[in-house]
Amino acid sequence: MYKLSSLFMAFAFAFTAQAQENAGLKLPAGFSATLFADQIGSARHIAINDKGILFAKLNYPNKAGQSIVRMEDTNGDGIAEQLSGWGNYGGTGIYVKGNQLYASSDDAVYLYQLDAKGEVVNPATPKTIIKNLHSRRQHASKSITLDLKGNIYVNIGAYSNACQEKDRSVGSKGMMPCPILDSAGGIWKFDGSKENQSYAEGKRYATGLRNVIGLDWNNSTNSLFVTQHGRDQLNTFYPTMYTDAQNAELPAETMYEVKEGDDCGWPYVYYDPFQKKKILSPEYGGDGKLEGGKNALDPLVAFPAHMAPMALLFYKGNQFPAKYKEGAFIAFHGSWNRAPLPQEGYFVAFVPFKNGKPSGEWEIFANGFAGEEKNKGPRQAKARPCGLAEGPDGSLYVSDDSKGAIFKISFNK
Amino acid sequence: MQKAQFKISFFALLFCLISSINSNAQNMQKGKKIYELKCLACHQADGGGVPNMNAPIDGASNVVGKDIARLVRIIRNGYNERVALDGFYYSNAMTASPDLKDNDIADLLTYIRNSWSNKASAVTIAQVQAVKKKK
């Protein structure tokens, strides 16, 4: 009896130890992970300052009524002990540049000042940098990044799936030209230091982007990179043109390098990763084969459909092995649009870069966030990767907006 | 004579019971088919919806609640507002289904009110018919 119970305990111990190893993540050899924080609220994007203080933007205020959570690991064990927060507005974007901390709601961008210790000076009285941006429920979140000159780039997602006259309705045609594009469906550029800007003061920097949540300024190319969420429901609205299996793989989620004035093609075309072509959307007369979007960019990288790229980060540090230097990490939220097939893609991917261009195939870097790789719906996922940040020591942080976990991934020298 | 009458009514009752279970199972089966065709893409195979986007059906208080008329209207007319449900918000537009007949809607509602962890009364065609159609 004693033997049995001790055997059982040993087994149970081994099982929990196993479950906790690398916070449940699957990583390449030599990497390890800790659960830096847990259950902090719906953590969307994250940013870290040079003191190693991590800030997470919550989609809704948490139980403590905070929508920006500050986290610090003071004893170096990979787990944050010092947690506090402020802010009463939900949102997605957060970005640190020197002693300035930017955070977004779904219609505005605010600026906080940090002191010499990296702590926020004016939690209750931020400056309003941008205001009155469209927030029309669908694709309302505002992601932000800054260039080296202090300009801020804001994604204004299209409040539509495919710019139909009646959104997400069978048989409804695409509007020509799509009237959404004058004020959404692209990236807008503003001055990062001027207060109270809106559409009149900003500039449409790139268009034809349905919804970009992951974007980052690449310092080595000195240009903006974005990842787009491709359109949904080809099989729902065009069942005679697309099977469930085809819908599960179409269209690709895409990465672009965008310069001022660029057009990425939405809603007129989508990118088919098998034909390697921009295909005319069925709402605009396409049949799954007709090409379109002559003046639209081709993507730099095509990822599997519907996996929802939520964050993009170019790795600048020296902690990770040389192949990761200046490459791109992409946090994928995991799909919902592959149904009835199992959902996939709850992982962080990596794309190697050389001389500012992708130099190899994308690969899965960190997996296991969902618990199981395939599931029947995103609600079942244990964690959904959403934000990325690089610490001053070169560690990579990943946030989860479903249960509110923060993972810290390091390379063990 | 009395015994025979009893026997007849007993069998009649049994027959009614069996056929009602049978028709219930048929309604559930029909409802499931409609769910797979019309609803599953967004509300998912587990009825869990998609956080922040598509409302869950499994465990949703208003799906198993008493306001059947509201559910009928949402299915018929679609839904185009940000919806608050059990402490969370959902933002995606829902497609209208004017092609669904009253008996289809009754089957579909019976199915979603009695699938996954949901347990609620079946919905009858009469309950659906009682909800006036939007002109």
Chai-1 contact restraints between the chains, C-beta under 6 A:
chainA,res_idxA,chainB,res_idxB,connection_type,confidence,min_distance_angstrom,max_distance_angstrom,comment,restraint_id
A,R137,B,R82,contact,1.0,0.0,6.0,A-B,restraint_1
A,R137,B,S91,contact,1.0,0.0,6.0,A-B,restraint_2
A,Q138,B,S91,contact,1.0,0.0,6.0,A-B,restraint_3
A,D167,B,A93,contact,1.0,0.0,6.0,A-B,restraint_4
A,R168,B,A93,contact,1.0,0.0,6.0,A-B,restraint_5
A,R168,B,T95,contact,1.0,0.0,6.0,A-B,restraint_6
A,S169,B,T95,contact,1.0,0.0,6.0,A-B,restraint_7
A,T236,B,A41,contact,1.0,0.0,6.0,A-B,restraint_8
A,W336,B,V50,contact,1.0,0.0,6.0,A-B,restraint_9
A,A339,B,L40,contact,1.0,0.0,6.0,A-B,restraint_10
A,A339,B,A41,contact,1.0,0.0,6.0,A-B,restraint_11
A,A339,B,Q44,contact,1.0,0.0,6.0,A-B,restraint_12
A,A339,B,A45,contact,1.0,0.0,6.0,A-B,restraint_13
A,P340,B,L40,contact,1.0,0.0,6.0,A-B,restraint_14
A,K376,B,A45,contact,1.0,0.0,6.0,A-B,restraint_15
A,K376,B,D46,contact,1.0,0.0,6.0,A-B,restraint_16
A,G377,B,Q44,contact,1.0,0.0,6.0,A-B,restraint_17
A,G377,B,D46,contact,1.0,0.0,6.0,A-B,restraint_18
A,G377,B,G48,contact,1.0,0.0,6.0,A-B,restraint_19
A,P378,B,V50,contact,1.0,0.0,6.0,A-B,restraint_20
A,R379,B,G48,contact,1.0,0.0,6.0,A-B,restraint_21
